[in-house]
Amino acid sequence: MDQPKAKPPEITQAMINAYDEYTHLTLDRRSFMQKLRTLAGSGAAAAAIAPLLAASQAAAEIVPANDARLTTTDLTFRGAPGDIKAYAAMPKDATKLPAVIVIHENRGLNDHIRDVTRRMALEGFLAVAPDFLSPSGGTPDDEDKAREMIGAISPDIYGANTVAAVEFLKTHANSTGNVGAIGFCWGGGQVNRLASLSPDLKAGVAYYGAQAKAEDVPKIQAALMLHYAGLDDRINAGIDAYRKELEANKKDFQIFVYEGVNHAFNNDTSAARYNKEAADLAWSRTVEFLKQKLG
């Protein structure tokens, strides 16, 4: 006789908030698991829930790395203080395409971001995902270590290297010279900042990213599309002030808030936070926007 399937553990908003605090703020791994045990009711339940909150790299591949429709390669470009490693993808046999920088989350350049890069390439772009942990030796396999490394590199270095990525793609042999950027979480914040640093960036798409500082908004020349998760109180606290500054400075921008979904709703490797409906809608808006602004 077949045994009934085990009921999946219940994941509450408080658990998701605790994970967000762990991955973005001050909660360390031990404190997070203690908090999760309290919320879940037992150590066993916490152990079952933790992997569902985290990203699973086993689920990272939607477009295969060897997809016959694409040409992919690893490359480097000059940054600060040295070379920046990157992963690139473009439609096979394409010649000149608008270019899109894909900026990773605070986990660094992992398989999920490589997959997103391939998805962007299939939309008709030269897509390049720099490893912004290159100054520290590159993205490690350990995500906790990657998050520590992200915080150890200065904002000035990140700024210089995002600008260097724009400069690199402006003159790339397969680029039309029109460059945009898309970023997620930490990378979304970097898109907002890059828009204030590079007059050559034509379009930026930030997914649940920290907003640019008010004093930097006048320097923004790129068109912006900003995606936010309705339940993401931490990031959303800055929306109104950012909107006000963008409007006051007559910037080209669009803001979309997806109600009832969590930070990282686009990351399909995180079972608890991914929301397919919101992710698909945001992606379709993103692709249309980038095609319109980059040609």
C-alpha positions as CSV (number, residue, x, y, z in Angstrom):
1,M,0.0,0.0,0.0
2,D,1.4,3.4,-1.0
3,Q,2.3,5.7,1.8
4,P,0.8,9.2,1.8
5,K,3.2,11.9,0.7
6,A,4.6,13.9,3.6
7,K,3.1,17.3,3.9
8,P,5.6,20.0,2.9
9,P,6.6,22.2,5.8
10,E,4.7,25.5,6.3
11,I,6.8,28.5,5.5
12,T,5.6,31.7,7.1
13,Q,6.3,35.3,6.3
14,A,8.2,35.6,9.5
15,M,10.6,32.9,8.4
16,I,11.1,34.6,5.0
17,N,11.8,37.9,6.9
18,A,14.3,36.1,9.1
19,Y,16.1,34.7,6.0
20,D,16.2,38.2,4.5
21,E,17.7,39.5,7.7
22,Y,20.3,36.8,7.6
23,T,21.3,37.3,4.0
24,H,21.2,41.1,3.9
25,L,21.6,42.6,7.4
26,T,23.2,41.6,10.6
27,L,21.9,38.1,11.5
28,D,24.6,35.4,11.4
29,R,24.0,31.8,10.4
30,R,23.8,30.5,13.9
31,S,21.3,33.2,15.1
32,F,19.2,32.6,12.0
33,M,18.9,28.9,12.6
34,Q,18.0,29.6,16.3
35,K,15.3,32.0,15.2
36,L,14.1,29.6,12.6
37,R,13.9,26.8,15.2
38,T,11.7,29.0,17.3
39,L,9.4,29.9,14.4
40,A,9.2,26.4,13.1
41,G,8.7,24.7,16.5
42,S,11.6,22.3,16.3
43,G,15.1,21.8,15.1
44,A,13.9,19.1,12.6
45,A,11.4,21.5,11.1
46,A,13.9,24.3,10.8
47,A,16.4,21.9,9.1
48,A,13.7,21.0,6.5
49,I,12.6,24.7,5.9
50,A,16.1,26.3,5.6
51,P,16.9,24.8,2.2
52,L,13.6,25.9,0.8
53,L,14.4,29.5,1.9
54,A,17.9,29.4,0.4
55,A,18.7,29.2,-3.3
56,S,19.2,25.7,-4.7
57,Q,21.9,25.8,-7.4
58,A,20.6,22.4,-8.6
59,A,17.6,24.2,-10.0
60,A,19.7,27.0,-11.6
61,E,19.5,25.9,-15.3
62,I,16.5,27.0,-17.4
63,V,18.6,27.6,-20.6
64,P,21.2,24.8,-20.9
65,A,24.8,26.0,-20.8
66,N,25.3,24.2,-24.2
67,D,22.2,25.6,-25.8
68,A,22.8,25.3,-29.6
69,R,21.1,28.7,-30.1
70,L,23.8,30.5,-28.2
71,T,27.5,31.3,-28.2
72,T,28.9,31.6,-24.7
73,T,32.3,32.4,-23.4
74,D,34.3,33.5,-20.4
75,L,36.2,36.8,-20.9
76,T,38.0,39.5,-19.0
77,F,38.1,43.3,-19.1
78,R,40.2,45.9,-17.4
79,G,38.8,47.1,-14.2
80,A,40.0,48.3,-10.8
81,P,42.4,47.4,-9.5
82,G,42.9,44.6,-12.1
83,D,41.0,42.5,-14.6
84,I,37.3,41.6,-14.1
85,K,36.2,38.1,-15.1
86,A,32.9,37.8,-16.8
87,Y,30.5,35.3,-18.5
88,A,29.1,36.3,-21.9
89,A,26.3,34.9,-24.1
90,M,24.8,36.0,-27.4
91,P,22.7,34.4,-30.2
92,K,24.8,32.2,-32.4
93,D,25.9,33.8,-35.7
94,A,24.8,37.3,-34.5
95,T,27.1,40.2,-35.4
96,K,26.1,43.5,-33.8
97,L,23.7,43.6,-30.9
98,P,22.7,46.0,-28.1
99,A,24.6,45.0,-24.9
100,V,23.2,44.3,-21.5
101,I,25.3,44.0,-18.3
102,V,23.8,41.4,-15.9
103,I,24.7,42.3,-12.3
104,H,24.6,39.5,-9.8
105,E,23.1,39.3,-6.3
106,N,25.2,39.4,-3.2
107,R,26.1,35.7,-3.8
108,G,28.4,36.7,-6.7
109,L,28.5,35.2,-10.2
110,N,26.9,31.8,-9.8
111,D,25.1,29.4,-12.1
112,H,21.7,31.1,-11.6
113,I,23.1,34.4,-12.9
114,R,24.8,32.6,-15.8
115,D,21.5,31.2,-16.6
116,V,19.8,34.6,-16.5
117,T,22.6,35.8,-18.8
118,R,21.7,33.1,-21.3
119,R,18.0,34.0,-21.1
120,M,18.8,37.6,-21.8
121,A,20.9,36.6,-24.8
122,L,18.0,34.6,-26.2
123,E,16.0,37.8,-26.2
124,G,18.5,39.3,-28.8
125,F,21.2,40.9,-26.7
126,L,24.9,40.6,-26.1
127,A,24.6,39.7,-22.4
128,V,27.6,39.9,-20.1
129,A,27.7,39.1,-16.4
130,P,30.8,40.4,-14.7
131,D,32.1,38.8,-11.5
132,F,32.3,41.8,-9.3
133,L,34.2,39.7,-6.7
134,S,37.1,39.4,-9.1
135,P,39.2,41.9,-7.0
136,S,39.1,39.3,-4.2
137,G,39.8,36.3,-6.3
138,G,36.4,35.6,-7.8
139,T,33.1,34.1,-6.5
140,P,33.6,31.2,-4.2
141,D,31.3,28.1,-4.0
142,D,30.3,29.0,-0.4
143,E,27.5,31.5,-0.6
144,D,28.1,32.7,3.0
145,K,31.7,33.4,2.1
146,A,30.5,35.3,-1.1
147,R,28.3,37.5,1.0
148,E,31.2,38.3,3.4
149,M,33.4,39.2,0.4
150,I,30.8,41.5,-1.1
151,G,30.9,43.6,2.0
152,A,34.7,43.8,2.1
153,I,35.1,45.5,-1.3
154,S,34.7,49.3,-1.3
155,P,31.8,51.0,-3.1
156,D,34.3,53.0,-5.1
157,I,35.8,49.8,-6.5
158,Y,32.3,48.5,-7.4
159,G,31.5,51.9,-9.0
160,A,34.7,51.9,-11.0
161,N,34.1,48.4,-12.2
162,T,30.5,48.8,-13.3
163,V,31.5,51.9,-15.3
164,A,34.4,49.8,-16.8
165,A,31.8,47.3,-17.9
166,V,29.9,49.9,-19.8
167,E,33.1,51.2,-21.4
168,F,34.1,47.7,-22.4
169,L,30.7,46.9,-24.0
170,K,30.5,50.2,-25.8
171,T,33.4,49.1,-28.0
172,H,33.0,45.3,-28.0
173,A,33.2,43.9,-31.5
174,N,29.7,42.4,-31.2
175,S,28.1,45.5,-29.6
176,T,26.1,48.3,-31.3
177,G,27.5,50.6,-28.7
178,N,24.2,50.9,-26.9
179,V,24.6,49.5,-23.4
180,G,22.0,48.8,-20.7
181,A,22.2,47.0,-17.3
182,I,19.9,44.7,-15.3
183,G,20.6,43.8,-11.7
184,F,19.0,41.8,-8.9
185,C,19.0,42.5,-5.2
186,W,22.6,43.8,-4.5
187,G,22.9,44.1,-8.3
188,G,19.8,46.2,-8.5
189,G,21.3,48.7,-6.1
190,Q,24.4,48.7,-8.3
191,V,22.3,49.5,-11.4
192,N,20.8,52.5,-9.6
193,R,24.3,53.7,-8.7
194,L,25.7,53.0,-12.1
195,A,23.0,55.1,-13.7
196,S,24.4,58.1,-11.7
197,L,28.1,57.2,-12.6
198,S,28.0,56.5,-16.3
199,P,26.5,59.0,-18.8
200,D,26.9,56.3,-21.4
201,L,24.5,53.9,-19.8
202,K,21.3,54.1,-21.8
203,A,18.9,51.9,-19.7
204,G,18.9,50.3,-16.3
205,V,16.6,47.7,-14.8
206,A,16.8,47.2,-11.0
207,Y,15.0,44.3,-9.4
208,Y,14.4,45.1,-5.7
209,G,17.6,47.1,-5.4
210,A,18.6,49.9,-3.0
211,Q,17.8,53.3,-4.4
212,A,20.4,55.9,-5.5
213,K,21.3,58.7,-3.1
214,A,19.2,61.8,-3.5
215,E,22.3,63.9,-4.4
216,D,23.2,61.5,-7.2
217,V,19.8,61.5,-8.9
218,P,20.5,64.7,-11.0
219,K,23.4,62.9,-12.6
220,I,21.3,60.0,-13.9
221,Q,20.9,60.0,-17.7
222,A,19.8,56.4,-18.3
223,A,16.1,55.5,-18.5
224,L,15.2,53.4,-15.5
225,M,12.7,50.5,-14.9
226,L,12.4,49.6,-11.2
227,H,10.8,46.4,-10.0
228,Y,9.9,46.0,-6.3
229,A,8.3,43.2,-4.3
230,G,5.2,44.2,-2.3
231,L,6.3,42.4,0.9
232,D,9.9,43.8,0.8
233,D,9.6,46.4,3.5
234,R,13.3,46.8,3.8
235,I,13.9,48.0,0.2
236,N,10.5,49.5,-0.3
237,A,11.1,52.1,2.5
238,G,13.1,54.1,0.0
239,I,10.7,54.0,-3.0
240,D,8.7,57.2,-2.2
241,A,11.8,59.4,-1.7
242,Y,13.4,58.0,-4.8
243,R,10.3,58.6,-6.9
244,K,10.1,62.2,-5.6
245,E,13.7,62.9,-6.6
246,L,13.3,61.2,-10.0
247,E,10.2,63.3,-10.7
248,A,11.8,66.5,-9.5
249,N,14.7,66.0,-11.8
250,K,12.5,65.0,-14.8
251,K,14.1,61.6,-15.2
252,D,12.8,58.8,-17.5
253,F,11.6,56.1,-15.2
254,Q,9.0,53.5,-14.5
255,I,8.2,51.9,-11.1
256,F,6.3,48.6,-10.7
257,V,5.4,47.1,-7.3
258,Y,4.3,43.4,-7.4
259,E,1.9,43.0,-4.5
260,G,2.0,39.9,-2.3
261,V,5.4,38.7,-3.4
262,N,8.8,38.7,-1.6
263,H,12.2,40.1,-2.2
264,A,14.0,37.9,-4.8
265,F,10.7,36.9,-6.4
266,N,12.6,36.5,-9.7
267,N,15.0,34.0,-8.4
268,D,13.6,30.6,-9.5
269,T,16.2,28.7,-7.5
270,S,14.5,29.8,-4.2
271,A,11.3,27.8,-3.7
272,A,9.9,29.9,-0.9
273,R,10.4,33.3,-2.5
274,Y,10.1,32.7,-6.2
275,N,6.8,33.9,-7.8
276,K,6.4,32.8,-11.4
277,E,3.5,35.2,-12.2
278,A,5.4,38.3,-11.0
279,A,8.7,37.1,-12.4
280,D,7.2,36.5,-15.9
281,L,5.5,39.8,-15.9
282,A,8.6,41.7,-14.8
283,W,10.7,39.9,-17.3
284,S,8.4,40.7,-20.2
285,R,8.3,44.3,-19.2
286,T,12.1,44.3,-18.9
287,V,12.8,42.8,-22.3
288,E,10.3,45.2,-24.0
289,F,11.9,48.2,-22.2
290,L,15.5,47.2,-23.1
291,K,14.6,46.7,-26.7
292,Q,12.9,50.0,-26.8
293,K,15.7,51.9,-25.2
294,L,18.7,50.1,-26.7
295,G,17.4,49.5,-30.2
